[in-house]
Amino acid sequence: MDGKLLELIERLEREHSLSVDEYEYLIVNKTDEAQALLAEKASAVSRRIYGNEIFLRGIVEFSNICKNDCYYCGIRRSNANLERYRLSPDEIFRCCEEGYELGLRTFVLQSGEDPYYTDDILADLVSKIHGRFPDCAITLSLGERSRESYQRLFDAGANRYLLRHETADKAHYEKLHPAEMSFDNRMHCLQVLREIGYDVGAGFMVGSPYQTTRTLAEDLKFLEDFKPEMCGIGPFIPHKDTPFRDVPAGTLDWTLYFLSIIRLIHPPVLLPATTALGTIDPRGREKGVEAGANVIMPNLSPTEVREQYKLYNDKICTGDESAQCRHCLDLRMSTIGYQIVTDRGDIRKEVI
């Protein structure tokens, strides 16, 4: 490993900050040795803050109807080949009931940007879940909404909000989205969520179309500055019914590299080993944990609709990603020295 690369890794571990040029140097000069060192340091940081605990978030993908037409996404409105579905508020609530019985203490309610779910419907649902399970965290992943909407859902009992920034480079953002979508509004939404008081999750796809070493470096600098409580990154995987169907997928190797870097940038961040990792490698989530991740998000959606919530090709939708296979997840994590805990899994900013 060259001396500059080692110096940057050690400084990142110590100071949690590099310049955009230095982040780009880490990317351009990636080696197996550097990756192994970063993973070792990231794993040590994660264990220092969270021990060997892995937090579960039960995800309910309650609608694959979306008004947006993002070029990379399988549930984009232009995809006429997709069977659409929408769960009722009662069905969503029953998913949470089942999750609670399985030991989950965080529920993630995720959907496309479906206009059917008005503020009235969602606020009533969030309030009902919060009232029934006051010891649980409620995470929303519903895309871009107004400040008033975010505030109302927060007041109803939502604690966290996931909104991937996708890319910190405006020109890159515009290559991934149609003209009616705005980079500035995405960034504004993230800031509004922070101002309201949510724990905020950002993130990006590794290997997305038109991504460069520079845009990736800008993503890392954005995460350093914004310090999201959660950060969801995963490999870009193309979907057959999108304009990017023939674009090569991102890789496990690069995703693990960025997981380790992000852990060192923001040590207490809640960092999922995503379903996409498990899709491209049978042990992807275990490898993600070994690289510094500490969250897994098993699926609580009804089995009959999981096949339809496909953001990308070949998404795993039966088996160990299922919340009903909790013991499978327990076993898989125990083989690498970690344990799944029944816990809300709040960020521990005080332990740095």
Solvent accessible surface area in square Angstrom, and as a share of the most:
residue,aa,sasa,rsa
1,M,75,0.34
2,D,67,0.35
3,G,56,0.54
4,K,101,0.43
5,L,1,0.00
6,L,69,0.34
7,E,79,0.35
8,L,2,0.01
9,I,0,0.00
10,E,73,0.33
11,R,49,0.18
12,L,0,0.00
13,E,60,0.27
14,R,153,0.56
15,E,87,0.39
16,H,52,0.23
17,S,39,0.25
18,L,4,0.02
19,S,50,0.32
20,V,35,0.20
21,D,90,0.47
22,E,38,0.17
23,Y,0,0.00
24,E,37,0.17
25,Y,55,0.21
26,L,0,0.00
27,I,5,0.02
28,V,93,0.53
29,N,46,0.24
30,K,40,0.17
31,T,57,0.33
32,D,119,0.62
33,E,99,0.44
34,A,0,0.00
35,Q,23,0.10
36,A,64,0.49
37,L,39,0.19
38,L,0,0.00
39,A,26,0.20
40,E,118,0.53
41,K,34,0.14
42,A,0,0.00
43,S,21,0.14
44,A,60,0.46
45,V,11,0.06
46,S,3,0.02
47,R,96,0.35
48,R,129,0.47
49,I,8,0.04
50,Y,2,0.01
51,G,34,0.32
52,N,48,0.25
53,E,46,0.21
54,I,0,0.00
55,F,0,0.00
56,L,5,0.03
57,R,9,0.03
58,G,0,0.00
59,I,16,0.08
60,V,0,0.00
61,E,8,0.03
62,F,1,0.00
63,S,0,0.00
64,N,0,0.00
65,I,46,0.23
66,C,19,0.12
67,K,110,0.46
68,N,16,0.08
69,D,16,0.08
70,C,15,0.09
71,Y,65,0.25
72,Y,25,0.10
73,C,21,0.12
74,G,0,0.00
75,I,5,0.03
76,R,23,0.09
77,R,122,0.44
78,S,64,0.41
79,N,7,0.04
80,A,102,0.79
81,N,115,0.59
82,L,29,0.14
83,E,122,0.55
84,R,76,0.28
85,Y,27,0.10
86,R,98,0.36
87,L,9,0.05
88,S,46,0.29
89,P,42,0.26
90,D,78,0.41
91,E,61,0.27
92,I,0,0.00
93,F,19,0.08
94,R,138,0.50
95,C,8,0.05
96,C,0,0.00
97,E,62,0.28
98,E,73,0.33
99,G,0,0.00
100,Y,52,0.20
101,E,142,0.64
102,L,49,0.24
103,G,13,0.13
104,L,3,0.02
105,R,43,0.16
106,T,0,0.00
107,F,0,0.00
108,V,1,0.00
109,L,0,0.00
110,Q,31,0.14
111,S,12,0.08
112,G,6,0.06
113,E,20,0.09
114,D,9,0.04
115,P,92,0.58
116,Y,97,0.37
117,Y,6,0.02
118,T,67,0.39
119,D,39,0.20
120,D,79,0.41
121,I,48,0.24
122,L,1,0.01
123,A,9,0.07
124,D,98,0.51
125,L,6,0.03
126,V,0,0.00
127,S,56,0.36
128,K,97,0.41
129,I,0,0.00
130,H,73,0.33
131,G,57,0.55
132,R,126,0.46
133,F,3,0.01
134,P,91,0.57
135,D,66,0.34
136,C,2,0.01
137,A,0,0.00
138,I,1,0.00
139,T,2,0.01
140,L,1,0.00
141,S,17,0.11
142,L,5,0.03
143,G,15,0.14
144,E,34,0.15
145,R,58,0.21
146,S,59,0.38
147,R,106,0.39
148,E,123,0.55
149,S,5,0.03
150,Y,1,0.00
151,Q,67,0.30
152,R,103,0.38
153,L,0,0.00
154,F,62,0.26
155,D,101,0.52
156,A,20,0.15
157,G,11,0.11
158,A,2,0.02
159,N,44,0.22
160,R,1,0.00
161,Y,0,0.00
162,L,38,0.19
163,L,8,0.04
164,R,77,0.28
165,H,0,0.00
166,E,16,0.07
167,T,0,0.00
168,A,22,0.17
169,D,32,0.17
170,K,95,0.40
171,A,63,0.49
172,H,5,0.02
173,Y,1,0.00
174,E,96,0.43
175,K,101,0.43
176,L,0,0.00
177,H,4,0.02
178,P,15,0.09
179,A,108,0.83
180,E,109,0.49
181,M,18,0.08
182,S,47,0.30
183,F,26,0.11
184,D,82,0.43
185,N,60,0.31
186,R,15,0.06
187,M,39,0.17
188,H,100,0.45
189,C,2,0.01
190,L,2,0.01
191,Q,85,0.38
192,V,3,0.01
193,L,0,0.00
194,R,71,0.26
195,E,98,0.44
196,I,22,0.11
197,G,43,0.41
198,Y,5,0.02
199,D,37,0.19
200,V,0,0.00
201,G,2,0.02
202,A,2,0.02
203,G,0,0.00
204,F,0,0.00
205,M,18,0.08
206,V,4,0.02
207,G,29,0.28
208,S,5,0.03
209,P,8,0.05
210,Y,128,0.49
211,Q,32,0.14
212,T,69,0.40
213,T,52,0.30
214,R,98,0.36
215,T,12,0.07
216,L,16,0.08
217,A,0,0.00
218,E,46,0.21
219,D,0,0.00
220,L,0,0.00
221,K,48,0.20
222,F,36,0.15
223,L,3,0.01
224,E,15,0.07
225,D,99,0.51
226,F,21,0.09
227,K,101,0.43
228,P,2,0.01
229,E,7,0.03
230,M,13,0.06
231,C,0,0.00
232,G,15,0.15
233,I,0,0.00
234,G,2,0.02
235,P,6,0.04
236,F,3,0.01
237,I,18,0.09
238,P,18,0.11
239,H,9,0.04
240,K,124,0.52
241,D,30,0.15
242,T,0,0.00
243,P,70,0.44
244,F,16,0.07
245,R,121,0.44
246,D,129,0.67
247,V,42,0.24
248,P,108,0.68
249,A,46,0.36
250,G,10,0.10
251,T,65,0.38
252,L,29,0.15
253,D,65,0.33
254,W,84,0.29
255,T,0,0.00
256,L,22,0.11
257,Y,0,0.00
258,F,1,0.00
259,L,0,0.00
260,S,1,0.01
261,I,0,0.00
262,I,2,0.01
263,R,0,0.00
264,L,1,0.00
265,I,4,0.02
266,H,15,0.07
267,P,5,0.03
268,P,1,0.00
269,V,1,0.00
270,L,2,0.01
271,L,0,0.00
272,P,12,0.08
273,A,1,0.01
274,T,18,0.11
275,T,31,0.18
276,A,10,0.08
277,L,0,0.00
278,G,8,0.08
279,T,29,0.17
280,I,59,0.30
281,D,25,0.13
282,P,113,0.71
283,R,104,0.38
284,G,0,0.00
285,R,14,0.05
286,E,7,0.03
287,K,61,0.26
288,G,0,0.00
289,V,1,0.01
290,E,75,0.34
291,A,5,0.04
292,G,0,0.00
293,A,1,0.01
294,N,2,0.01
295,V,2,0.01
296,I,1,0.01
297,M,40,0.18
298,P,1,0.00
299,N,6,0.03
300,L,2,0.01
301,S,1,0.00
302,P,30,0.19
303,T,90,0.52
304,E,131,0.59
305,V,16,0.09
306,R,4,0.02
307,E,85,0.38
308,Q,34,0.15
309,Y,5,0.02
310,K,40,0.17
311,L,54,0.27
312,Y,27,0.10
313,N,39,0.20
314,D,113,0.58
315,K,17,0.07
316,I,50,0.25
317,C,19,0.12
318,T,108,0.63
319,G,41,0.40
320,D,41,0.21
321,E,5,0.02
322,S,10,0.07
323,A,2,0.02
324,Q,73,0.33
325,C,23,0.13
326,R,47,0.17
327,H,132,0.59
328,C,26,0.15
329,L,2,0.01
330,D,49,0.26
331,L,118,0.59
332,R,52,0.19
333,M,2,0.01
334,S,63,0.41
335,T,98,0.57
336,I,28,0.14
337,G,39,0.38
338,Y,13,0.05
339,Q,93,0.41
340,I,16,0.08
341,V,28,0.16
342,T,71,0.41
343,D,54,0.28
344,R,70,0.26
345,G,1,0.01
346,D,56,0.29
347,I,25,0.13
348,R,65,0.24
349,K,98,0.41
350,E,140,0.63
351,V,58,0.33
352,I,112,0.57
